[in-house]
Amino acid sequence: MLPGLKAGFTLDTRLEADSEQLMWLGLCELRVMNDRRWPWLLLVPQRPGAEEIHDMTPLDQAMLTFETNMVAQGLKKATGCTKINTGALGNIVRQLHIHVIARSEGDPGWPGPVWGHGLREPYQRSDLRRFAETIKAAL
């Protein structure tokens, strides 16, 4: 079993296809959304069957809040963005996951949401590695 992998947990195939693993946190797997238009991270709590935050135990909810705040602070530090957007929608991918997105005035779609804005622009592998290292250093 891989380090950090929880027994019975399987990552949704759409999350796996649209993002790259960055690192394991205490509760969550931290992933980078593969869309270079925005610095965009995903936290995926490693809890089988969790679709909503209230599906988790109070301790897991507290840990999720801590990890989300840590990632948001690191992303803001790494990017110098104007605003951090944080959300857990789950309308398309039901598996619980938290989006943490760095937004700045003038970025694609500003000030609207990132969802449904244009077509995804995947990173070059070298750019993705560089962004991943920047985030790791900021955490």
Buried (B, 14 or more C-beta within 10 A) or exposed (E): EEEBEEEEBEBBEEBEEBBBBBBBBEBBBBBBBBBBBBBBBBBBBBBEEBBEBEEBEEEBBEBBEEBBEBBBBBBBBBBEBBEBBBEBEBEEBEBBBBBBBBBEEEBEBBEEEBEEBEEEEEBEEEEBEEBBEBBEEBB
